[in-house]
Amino acid sequence: MSMLIEEYITLKLTEEDLHSGDLILVNQDNEFKQMGVNLLPVDSLYFEIYGGQPIYISQEINKPLLKLIDAINAKKKFVAVSGYRSEEEQKEIYNNSILENGIEFTQKYIARPRESEHQTGLAIDLGEVVENVDFICPSFPHDGICKNFKDLAEEYGFIMRYKKDKESITKISEEKWHFRYVGIPHAKLINKYNYCLEEYIDFLRKFEYNTNHLKIEEDNLRIEIFYIEMKDKIIEINLSKNKKYHVSGNNIDGFIITLFEDMGMNSYAL
Ligand SMILES: [Zn+2]
């Protein structure tokens, strides 16, 4: 008789981890608290850069973003308008916009410092290349390469973050140009259920560590997603050594764990 012994690794998750990862929710109710962000400049071979100043994004979203651009054959066809912003920069943009555009417009389109996804490095504003690029509302029409980008974004882990029918939840007006990285397979699930990130984070609470997990199969991968509440200052969790895993805090009250198990021969870039 043979026995399959599953080996485990123990993950220790801390308060700091709660505020980092691809799925952190940053909005009016949940301030950005992460200490540092690893940044890379947006590749100028791929993008026109607004204002000529380097635009930075999180190291992690760089590769999927370039792959997406390659997939739709759109090198240099987009202008990168805004990526990572420090708290100081966000403050400046917010205050300048109040002076230039008034408070009503500003509240619709610009998050207050610490409430902006741009501070995470996981968001990018893109527009089509036109003569006069609007820094706050770049042109992102529903056709051509912009449509191609939007349609394929989920395959590379990106979502259009601020949709018209979710304005009452996100408290931000529709922004066709603002894309947020949430990773694979979360972008697809968010679109499939027509959730905004706020709704998705809430939905995942149903799939607690000790109960039923959310299970999907895709591209020869068996994927399992679950939520674990941060009940103590440090929480420990055992995960099978045989599966790849990805952990993100939700920036509120717990963690989302995604497990990947390869079922076939195809390799899959995570
Ligand atoms: Zn934006």
py3Dmol code that shows the C-alpha trace and the ligand (Angstrom):
import py3Dmol

protein = """\
ATOM      1  CA  MET A   1       0.000   0.000   0.000  1.00  0.00           C
ATOM      2  CA  SER A   2       1.348   3.377  -0.909  1.00  0.00           C
ATOM      3  CA  MET A   3       0.468   6.603   0.656  1.00  0.00           C
ATOM      4  CA  LEU A   4       0.703   9.982  -0.894  1.00  0.00           C
ATOM      5  CA  ILE A   5       2.093  12.320   1.663  1.00  0.00           C
ATOM      6  CA  GLU A   6       1.354  15.910   0.966  1.00  0.00           C
ATOM      7  CA  GLU A   7       4.014  18.282   2.062  1.00  0.00           C
ATOM      8  CA  TYR A   8       3.098  21.664   3.374  1.00  0.00           C
ATOM      9  CA  ILE A   9       4.677  24.999   3.750  1.00  0.00           C
ATOM     10  CA  THR A  10       3.576  27.420   6.395  1.00  0.00           C
ATOM     11  CA  LEU A  11       2.916  30.977   5.377  1.00  0.00           C
ATOM     12  CA  LYS A  12       3.067  33.694   7.978  1.00  0.00           C
ATOM     13  CA  LEU A  13       1.060  36.768   7.124  1.00  0.00           C
ATOM     14  CA  THR A  14       1.461  40.072   8.895  1.00  0.00           C
ATOM     15  CA  GLU A  15      -0.160  43.483   9.052  1.00  0.00           C
ATOM     16  CA  GLU A  16       2.276  44.691   6.414  1.00  0.00           C
ATOM     17  CA  ASP A  17       1.167  41.934   4.036  1.00  0.00           C
ATOM     18  CA  LEU A  18      -2.438  42.997   4.526  1.00  0.00           C
ATOM     19  CA  HIS A  19      -1.672  46.226   2.700  1.00  0.00           C
ATOM     20  CA  SER A  20       0.252  44.779  -0.223  1.00  0.00           C
ATOM     21  CA  GLY A  21      -0.463  42.605  -3.242  1.00  0.00           C
ATOM     22  CA  ASP A  22      -2.312  42.761  -6.560  1.00  0.00           C
ATOM     23  CA  LEU A  23      -5.754  42.782  -4.995  1.00  0.00           C
ATOM     24  CA  ILE A  24      -5.459  45.598  -2.502  1.00  0.00           C
ATOM     25  CA  LEU A  25      -8.540  47.769  -2.542  1.00  0.00           C
ATOM     26  CA  VAL A  26      -7.670  51.439  -2.453  1.00  0.00           C
ATOM     27  CA  ASN A  27     -10.539  53.903  -2.410  1.00  0.00           C
ATOM     28  CA  GLN A  28     -12.255  56.546  -0.269  1.00  0.00           C
ATOM     29  CA  ASP A  29     -12.771  54.075   2.556  1.00  0.00           C
ATOM     30  CA  ASN A  30      -9.462  52.261   2.313  1.00  0.00           C
ATOM     31  CA  GLU A  31      -6.316  54.306   2.234  1.00  0.00           C
ATOM     32  CA  PHE A  32      -3.109  53.093   0.653  1.00  0.00           C
ATOM     33  CA  LYS A  33      -0.761  52.049   3.462  1.00  0.00           C
ATOM     34  CA  GLN A  34       1.991  50.049   1.826  1.00  0.00           C
ATOM     35  CA  MET A  35       5.482  51.199   2.687  1.00  0.00           C
ATOM     36  CA  GLY A  36       7.335  50.905  -0.595  1.00  0.00           C
ATOM     37  CA  VAL A  37       6.568  50.107  -4.194  1.00  0.00           C
ATOM     38  CA  ASN A  38       9.114  48.557  -6.585  1.00  0.00           C
ATOM     39  CA  LEU A  39       8.938  50.640  -9.695  1.00  0.00           C
ATOM     40  CA  LEU A  40      10.065  50.498 -13.313  1.00  0.00           C
ATOM     41  CA  PRO A  41       9.743  53.227 -15.926  1.00  0.00           C
ATOM     42  CA  VAL A  42       7.141  52.634 -18.625  1.00  0.00           C
ATOM     43  CA  ASP A  43       9.036  51.396 -21.677  1.00  0.00           C
ATOM     44  CA  SER A  44       9.355  54.246 -24.175  1.00  0.00           C
ATOM     45  CA  LEU A  45       9.835  51.730 -27.009  1.00  0.00           C
ATOM     46  CA  TYR A  46       6.280  50.698 -26.406  1.00  0.00           C
ATOM     47  CA  PHE A  47       4.591  53.943 -25.401  1.00  0.00           C
ATOM     48  CA  GLU A  48       4.595  57.584 -26.166  1.00  0.00           C
ATOM     49  CA  ILE A  49       5.134  59.240 -22.824  1.00  0.00           C
ATOM     50  CA  TYR A  50       3.021  62.167 -21.776  1.00  0.00           C
ATOM     51  CA  GLY A  51       5.070  65.291 -21.097  1.00  0.00           C
ATOM     52  CA  GLY A  52       8.359  63.490 -21.800  1.00  0.00           C
ATOM     53  CA  GLN A  53       8.917  62.790 -18.097  1.00  0.00           C
ATOM     54  CA  PRO A  54       9.435  59.147 -17.166  1.00  0.00           C
ATOM     55  CA  ILE A  55       6.294  57.413 -15.943  1.00  0.00           C
ATOM     56  CA  TYR A  56       6.736  54.618 -13.447  1.00  0.00           C
ATOM     57  CA  ILE A  57       4.627  51.568 -12.744  1.00  0.00           C
ATOM     58  CA  SER A  58       5.021  48.639 -10.406  1.00  0.00           C
ATOM     59  CA  GLN A  59       7.680  46.194 -11.551  1.00  0.00           C
ATOM     60  CA  GLU A  60       5.112  43.456 -11.454  1.00  0.00           C
ATOM     61  CA  ILE A  61       2.739  44.918 -14.049  1.00  0.00           C
ATOM     62  CA  ASN A  62       5.446  45.857 -16.493  1.00  0.00           C
ATOM     63  CA  LYS A  63       5.711  42.487 -18.243  1.00  0.00           C
ATOM     64  CA  PRO A  64       1.995  41.755 -18.586  1.00  0.00           C
ATOM     65  CA  LEU A  65       1.431  45.276 -19.888  1.00  0.00           C
ATOM     66  CA  LEU A  66       4.072  44.909 -22.601  1.00  0.00           C
ATOM     67  CA  LYS A  67       2.773  41.452 -23.518  1.00  0.00           C
ATOM     68  CA  LEU A  68      -0.691  42.908 -23.932  1.00  0.00           C
ATOM     69  CA  ILE A  69       0.643  45.673 -26.170  1.00  0.00           C
ATOM     70  CA  ASP A  70       2.501  43.056 -28.255  1.00  0.00           C
ATOM     71  CA  ALA A  71      -0.608  40.900 -28.500  1.00  0.00           C
ATOM     72  CA  ILE A  72      -2.616  43.715 -30.065  1.00  0.00           C
ATOM     73  CA  ASN A  73       0.286  45.028 -32.126  1.00  0.00           C
ATOM     74  CA  ALA A  74       0.112  48.466 -30.604  1.00  0.00           C
ATOM     75  CA  LYS A  75       3.705  49.513 -29.991  1.00  0.00           C
ATOM     76  CA  LYS A  76       3.887  53.311 -29.739  1.00  0.00           C
ATOM     77  CA  LYS A  77       0.190  53.615 -30.472  1.00  0.00           C
ATOM     78  CA  PHE A  78      -0.725  54.586 -26.920  1.00  0.00           C
ATOM     79  CA  VAL A  79       0.405  57.463 -24.834  1.00  0.00           C
ATOM     80  CA  ALA A  80       1.135  56.582 -21.219  1.00  0.00           C
ATOM     81  CA  VAL A  81      -0.381  59.492 -19.362  1.00  0.00           C
ATOM     82  CA  SER A  82       0.030  58.581 -15.728  1.00  0.00           C
ATOM     83  CA  GLY A  83       1.298  55.655 -13.692  1.00  0.00           C
ATOM     84  CA  TYR A  84       2.677  55.618 -10.175  1.00  0.00           C
ATOM     85  CA  ARG A  85       2.159  58.801  -8.180  1.00  0.00           C
ATOM     86  CA  SER A  86       3.623  59.566  -4.786  1.00  0.00           C
ATOM     87  CA  GLU A  87       1.335  60.979  -2.140  1.00  0.00           C
ATOM     88  CA  GLU A  88       2.879  64.402  -2.774  1.00  0.00           C
ATOM     89  CA  GLU A  89       2.193  64.194  -6.508  1.00  0.00           C
ATOM     90  CA  GLN A  90      -1.381  63.102  -5.925  1.00  0.00           C
ATOM     91  CA  LYS A  91      -1.869  66.028  -3.576  1.00  0.00           C
ATOM     92  CA  GLU A  92      -0.505  68.420  -6.167  1.00  0.00           C
ATOM     93  CA  ILE A  93      -2.693  67.019  -8.954  1.00  0.00           C
ATOM     94  CA  TYR A  94      -5.754  67.177  -6.732  1.00  0.00           C
ATOM     95  CA  ASN A  95      -5.119  70.735  -5.596  1.00  0.00           C
ATOM     96  CA  ASN A  96      -4.225  71.984  -9.080  1.00  0.00           C
ATOM     97  CA  SER A  97      -7.349  70.417 -10.499  1.00  0.00           C
ATOM     98  CA  ILE A  98      -9.501  72.193  -7.913  1.00  0.00           C
ATOM     99  CA  LEU A  99      -7.984  75.492  -9.041  1.00  0.00           C
ATOM    100  CA  GLU A 100      -8.302  74.721 -12.739  1.00  0.00           C
ATOM    101  CA  ASN A 101     -11.463  72.655 -12.958  1.00  0.00           C
ATOM    102  CA  GLY A 102     -13.351  73.295  -9.747  1.00  0.00           C
ATOM    103  CA  ILE A 103     -14.220  70.967  -6.912  1.00  0.00           C
ATOM    104  CA  GLU A 104     -17.102  69.149  -8.631  1.00  0.00           C
ATOM    105  CA  PHE A 105     -15.049  67.958 -11.603  1.00  0.00           C
ATOM    106  CA  THR A 106     -12.094  67.133  -9.366  1.00  0.00           C
ATOM    107  CA  GLN A 107     -14.124  64.922  -7.041  1.00  0.00           C
ATOM    108  CA  LYS A 108     -15.503  63.030 -10.034  1.00  0.00           C
ATOM    109  CA  TYR A 109     -12.169  62.121 -11.568  1.00  0.00           C
ATOM    110  CA  ILE A 110      -9.388  62.568  -9.066  1.00  0.00           C
ATOM    111  CA  ALA A 111      -8.980  60.629  -5.877  1.00  0.00           C
ATOM    112  CA  ARG A 112      -7.675  62.339  -2.788  1.00  0.00           C
ATOM    113  CA  PRO A 113      -4.117  61.583  -1.648  1.00  0.00           C
ATOM    114  CA  ARG A 114      -3.809  58.068  -0.140  1.00  0.00           C
ATOM    115  CA  GLU A 115      -7.117  57.129  -1.784  1.00  0.00           C
ATOM    116  CA  SER A 116      -5.702  56.893  -5.278  1.00  0.00           C
ATOM    117  CA  GLU A 117      -4.856  53.641  -7.018  1.00  0.00           C
ATOM    118  CA  HIS A 118      -2.042  55.505  -8.694  1.00  0.00           C
ATOM    119  CA  GLN A 119      -0.095  55.347  -5.441  1.00  0.00           C
ATOM    120  CA  THR A 120      -0.056  51.550  -5.664  1.00  0.00           C
ATOM    121  CA  GLY A 121       1.855  51.491  -8.966  1.00  0.00           C
ATOM    122  CA  LEU A 122      -0.743  48.958 -10.138  1.00  0.00           C
ATOM    123  CA  ALA A 123      -2.715  51.439 -12.243  1.00  0.00           C
ATOM    124  CA  ILE A 124      -1.995  53.147 -15.524  1.00  0.00           C
ATOM    125  CA  ASP A 125      -3.844  55.788 -17.521  1.00  0.00           C
ATOM    126  CA  LEU A 126      -3.530  55.341 -21.249  1.00  0.00           C
ATOM    127  CA  GLY A 127      -4.849  57.212 -24.226  1.00  0.00           C
ATOM    128  CA  GLU A 128      -4.691  57.040 -27.984  1.00  0.00           C
ATOM    129  CA  VAL A 129      -1.969  59.179 -29.505  1.00  0.00           C
ATOM    130  CA  VAL A 130      -3.583  62.495 -30.415  1.00  0.00           C
ATOM    131  CA  GLU A 131      -2.192  65.989 -30.786  1.00  0.00           C
ATOM    132  CA  ASN A 132      -3.422  67.450 -27.526  1.00  0.00           C
ATOM    133  CA  VAL A 133      -3.488  64.798 -24.864  1.00  0.00           C
ATOM    134  CA  ASP A 134      -5.788  65.506 -21.925  1.00  0.00           C
ATOM    135  CA  PHE A 135      -3.864  64.643 -18.764  1.00  0.00           C
ATOM    136  CA  ILE A 136      -6.944  63.938 -16.654  1.00  0.00           C
ATOM    137  CA  CYS A 137      -9.289  62.447 -19.247  1.00  0.00           C
ATOM    138  CA  PRO A 138      -7.193  61.049 -22.131  1.00  0.00           C
ATOM    139  CA  SER A 139      -9.015  59.922 -25.245  1.00  0.00           C
ATOM    140  CA  PHE A 140      -9.851  56.214 -25.132  1.00  0.00           C
ATOM    141  CA  PRO A 141     -12.514  55.503 -27.768  1.00  0.00           C
ATOM    142  CA  HIS A 142     -14.511  52.303 -27.996  1.00  0.00           C
ATOM    143  CA  ASP A 143     -12.946  51.231 -31.283  1.00  0.00           C
ATOM    144  CA  GLY A 144      -9.605  50.429 -32.932  1.00  0.00           C
ATOM    145  CA  ILE A 145      -6.633  49.639 -30.744  1.00  0.00           C
ATOM    146  CA  CYS A 146      -8.320  51.050 -27.648  1.00  0.00           C
ATOM    147  CA  LYS A 147     -11.116  48.531 -28.000  1.00  0.00           C
ATOM    148  CA  ASN A 148      -8.580  45.779 -28.665  1.00  0.00           C
ATOM    149  CA  PHE A 149      -6.693  46.733 -25.529  1.00  0.00           C
ATOM    150  CA  LYS A 150      -9.828  46.758 -23.424  1.00  0.00           C
ATOM    151  CA  ASP A 151     -11.076  43.452 -24.829  1.00  0.00           C
ATOM    152  CA  LEU A 152      -7.831  41.600 -24.205  1.00  0.00           C
ATOM    153  CA  ALA A 153      -6.822  43.306 -20.941  1.00  0.00           C
ATOM    154  CA  GLU A 154      -8.355  40.625 -18.695  1.00  0.00           C
ATOM    155  CA  GLU A 155      -6.155  37.917 -20.253  1.00  0.00           C
ATOM    156  CA  TYR A 156      -3.149  39.794 -18.907  1.00  0.00           C
ATOM    157  CA  GLY A 157      -4.616  40.605 -15.517  1.00  0.00           C
ATOM    158  CA  PHE A 158      -5.946  44.120 -16.141  1.00  0.00           C
ATOM    159  CA  ILE A 159      -9.424  45.538 -15.610  1.00  0.00           C
ATOM    160  CA  MET A 160     -11.072  48.781 -16.568  1.00  0.00           C
ATOM    161  CA  ARG A 161     -11.459  49.925 -13.004  1.00  0.00           C
ATOM    162  CA  TYR A 162     -14.084  52.661 -13.103  1.00  0.00           C
ATOM    163  CA  LYS A 163     -17.182  51.758 -15.043  1.00  0.00           C
ATOM    164  CA  LYS A 164     -20.309  53.779 -15.630  1.00  0.00           C
ATOM    165  CA  ASP A 165     -22.701  51.368 -13.930  1.00  0.00           C
ATOM    166  CA  LYS A 166     -20.481  51.155 -10.836  1.00  0.00           C
ATOM    167  CA  GLU A 167     -20.110  54.850 -10.138  1.00  0.00           C
ATOM    168  CA  SER A 168     -22.309  54.670  -7.049  1.00  0.00           C
ATOM    169  CA  ILE A 169     -19.928  52.099  -5.546  1.00  0.00           C
ATOM    170  CA  THR A 170     -16.524  53.298  -6.707  1.00  0.00           C
ATOM    171  CA  LYS A 171     -17.435  56.996  -6.176  1.00  0.00           C
ATOM    172  CA  ILE A 172     -15.348  57.754  -9.269  1.00  0.00           C
ATOM    173  CA  SER A 173     -16.839  58.672 -12.644  1.00  0.00           C
ATOM    174  CA  GLU A 174     -16.397  56.366 -15.584  1.00  0.00           C
ATOM    175  CA  GLU A 175     -12.734  56.347 -16.629  1.00  0.00           C
ATOM    176  CA  LYS A 176     -12.222  54.491 -19.875  1.00  0.00           C
ATOM    177  CA  TRP A 177      -8.491  55.133 -19.742  1.00  0.00           C
ATOM    178  CA  HIS A 178      -7.682  53.851 -16.250  1.00  0.00           C
ATOM    179  CA  PHE A 179      -6.545  50.234 -16.046  1.00  0.00           C
ATOM    180  CA  ARG A 180      -5.729  48.418 -12.883  1.00  0.00           C
ATOM    181  CA  TYR A 181      -3.721  45.241 -12.544  1.00  0.00           C
ATOM    182  CA  VAL A 182      -5.372  42.603 -10.357  1.00  0.00           C
ATOM    183  CA  GLY A 183      -3.687  39.531 -11.817  1.00  0.00           C
ATOM    184  CA  ILE A 184      -4.786  36.244 -13.283  1.00  0.00           C
ATOM    185  CA  PRO A 185      -7.497  34.899 -13.050  1.00  0.00           C
ATOM    186  CA  HIS A 186      -9.054  37.725 -11.033  1.00  0.00           C
ATOM    187  CA  ALA A 187      -9.430  40.158 -13.932  1.00  0.00           C
ATOM    188  CA  LYS A 188     -11.442  37.583 -15.870  1.00  0.00           C
ATOM    189  CA  LEU A 189     -13.637  36.734 -12.908  1.00  0.00           C
ATOM    190  CA  ILE A 190     -14.345  40.393 -12.179  1.00  0.00           C
ATOM    191  CA  ASN A 191     -15.524  40.862 -15.766  1.00  0.00           C
ATOM    192  CA  LYS A 192     -17.403  37.578 -15.856  1.00  0.00           C
ATOM    193  CA  TYR A 193     -19.498  38.513 -12.835  1.00  0.00           C
ATOM    194  CA  ASN A 194     -19.647  42.171 -13.853  1.00  0.00           C
ATOM    195  CA  TYR A 195     -18.255  43.251 -10.509  1.00  0.00           C
ATOM    196  CA  CYS A 196     -16.149  46.247  -9.708  1.00  0.00           C
ATOM    197  CA  LEU A 197     -13.160  45.589  -7.444  1.00  0.00           C
ATOM    198  CA  GLU A 198     -15.135  46.633  -4.360  1.00  0.00           C
ATOM    199  CA  GLU A 199     -17.805  44.017  -5.130  1.00  0.00           C
ATOM    200  CA  TYR A 200     -15.292  41.336  -6.011  1.00  0.00           C
ATOM    201  CA  ILE A 201     -13.341  41.721  -2.771  1.00  0.00           C
ATOM    202  CA  ASP A 202     -16.608  41.403  -0.892  1.00  0.00           C
ATOM    203  CA  PHE A 203     -17.727  38.391  -2.954  1.00  0.00           C
ATOM    204  CA  LEU A 204     -14.496  36.527  -2.150  1.00  0.00           C
ATOM    205  CA  ARG A 205     -15.290  36.655   1.575  1.00  0.00           C
ATOM    206  CA  LYS A 206     -17.791  33.874   0.918  1.00  0.00           C
ATOM    207  CA  PHE A 207     -14.959  31.502   0.117  1.00  0.00           C
ATOM    208  CA  GLU A 208     -13.349  31.218   3.513  1.00  0.00           C
ATOM    209  CA  TYR A 209     -10.253  29.125   4.169  1.00  0.00           C
ATOM    210  CA  ASN A 210     -12.203  26.501   6.122  1.00  0.00           C
ATOM    211  CA  THR A 211     -15.208  26.356   3.807  1.00  0.00           C
ATOM    212  CA  ASN A 212     -15.767  25.935   0.082  1.00  0.00           C
ATOM    213  CA  HIS A 213     -13.171  27.559  -2.099  1.00  0.00           C
ATOM    214  CA  LEU A 214     -13.862  29.183  -5.433  1.00  0.00           C
ATOM    215  CA  LYS A 215     -12.650  26.687  -8.016  1.00  0.00           C
ATOM    216  CA  ILE A 216     -12.152  27.205 -11.705  1.00  0.00           C
ATOM    217  CA  GLU A 217     -10.342  25.432 -14.497  1.00  0.00           C
ATOM    218  CA  GLU A 218      -8.576  27.273 -17.215  1.00  0.00           C
ATOM    219  CA  ASP A 219      -5.792  26.604 -19.735  1.00  0.00           C
ATOM    220  CA  ASN A 220      -4.853  23.321 -18.076  1.00  0.00           C
ATOM    221  CA  LEU A 221      -4.780  24.961 -14.698  1.00  0.00           C
ATOM    222  CA  ARG A 222      -6.893  24.095 -11.736  1.00  0.00           C
ATOM    223  CA  ILE A 223      -7.265  27.311  -9.814  1.00  0.00           C
ATOM    224  CA  GLU A 224      -8.542  27.661  -6.289  1.00  0.00           C
ATOM    225  CA  ILE A 225      -9.261  30.954  -4.585  1.00  0.00           C
ATOM    226  CA  PHE A 226     -10.086  31.575  -0.959  1.00  0.00           C
ATOM    227  CA  TYR A 227     -10.201  34.263   1.652  1.00  0.00           C
ATOM    228  CA  ILE A 228      -8.702  34.239   5.096  1.00  0.00           C
ATOM    229  CA  GLU A 229      -9.618  36.799   7.670  1.00  0.00           C
ATOM    230  CA  MET A 230      -6.891  38.552   9.614  1.00  0.00           C
ATOM    231  CA  LYS A 231      -8.049  37.686  13.092  1.00  0.00           C
ATOM    232  CA  ASP A 232      -4.701  38.110  14.820  1.00  0.00           C
ATOM    233  CA  LYS A 233      -1.639  40.252  14.325  1.00  0.00           C
ATOM    234  CA  ILE A 234       0.049  37.359  12.575  1.00  0.00           C
ATOM    235  CA  ILE A 235      -1.804  34.530  10.928  1.00  0.00           C
ATOM    236  CA  GLU A 236      -0.363  31.236   9.809  1.00  0.00           C
ATOM    237  CA  ILE A 237      -1.647  29.101   7.010  1.00  0.00           C
ATOM    238  CA  ASN A 238      -0.548  25.755   5.618  1.00  0.00           C
ATOM    239  CA  LEU A 239      -0.384  25.369   1.877  1.00  0.00           C
ATOM    240  CA  SER A 240       0.433  22.327  -0.208  1.00  0.00           C
ATOM    241  CA  LYS A 241       3.965  22.369  -1.556  1.00  0.00           C
ATOM    242  CA  ASN A 242       2.739  20.975  -4.870  1.00  0.00           C
ATOM    243  CA  LYS A 243       0.832  24.050  -5.885  1.00  0.00           C
ATOM    244  CA  LYS A 244       1.981  27.464  -6.918  1.00  0.00           C
ATOM    245  CA  TYR A 245       0.383  30.106  -4.830  1.00  0.00           C
ATOM    246  CA  HIS A 246      -0.189  33.793  -4.883  1.00  0.00           C
ATOM    247  CA  VAL A 247      -1.095  35.875  -1.856  1.00  0.00           C
ATOM    248  CA  SER A 248      -2.538  39.353  -1.681  1.00  0.00           C
ATOM    249  CA  GLY A 249      -3.885  41.393   1.172  1.00  0.00           C
ATOM    250  CA  ASN A 250      -7.209  43.075   0.507  1.00  0.00           C
ATOM    251  CA  ASN A 251      -6.106  46.210   2.371  1.00  0.00           C
ATOM    252  CA  ILE A 252      -9.123  45.852   4.679  1.00  0.00           C
ATOM    253  CA  ASP A 253      -9.438  42.753   6.811  1.00  0.00           C
ATOM    254  CA  GLY A 254      -7.877  39.709   5.229  1.00  0.00           C
ATOM    255  CA  PHE A 255      -6.022  37.900   2.481  1.00  0.00           C
ATOM    256  CA  ILE A 256      -6.885  36.349  -0.824  1.00  0.00           C
ATOM    257  CA  ILE A 257      -4.946  33.209  -1.657  1.00  0.00           C
ATOM    258  CA  THR A 258      -4.874  31.869  -5.188  1.00  0.00           C
ATOM    259  CA  LEU A 259      -3.575  28.334  -5.770  1.00  0.00           C
ATOM    260  CA  PHE A 260      -2.527  27.097  -9.174  1.00  0.00           C
ATOM    261  CA  GLU A 261      -2.219  23.452 -10.044  1.00  0.00           C
ATOM    262  CA  ASP A 262      -0.949  22.431 -13.457  1.00  0.00           C
ATOM    263  CA  MET A 263      -3.079  19.668 -14.982  1.00  0.00           C
ATOM    264  CA  GLY A 264      -1.311  19.290 -18.300  1.00  0.00           C
ATOM    265  CA  MET A 265       1.879  19.664 -20.202  1.00  0.00           C
ATOM    266  CA  ASN A 266       1.399  23.266 -21.172  1.00  0.00           C
ATOM    267  CA  SER A 267       3.431  25.674 -19.209  1.00  0.00           C
ATOM    268  CA  TYR A 268       1.743  28.787 -18.055  1.00  0.00           C
ATOM    269  CA  ALA A 269       3.448  32.028 -17.251  1.00  0.00           C
ATOM    270  CA  LEU A 270       2.161  33.332 -13.980  1.00  0.00           C
TER     271      LEU A 270
END
"""
ligand_1 = """\
1
ZN
Zn -6.069 56.890 -13.450
"""
view = py3Dmol.view(width=600, height=400)
view.addModel(protein, "pdb")
view.setStyle({"model": 0}, {"cartoon": {"style": "trace"}})
view.addModel(ligand_1, "xyz")
view.setStyle({"model": 1}, {"stick": {}})
view.zoomTo()
view.show()
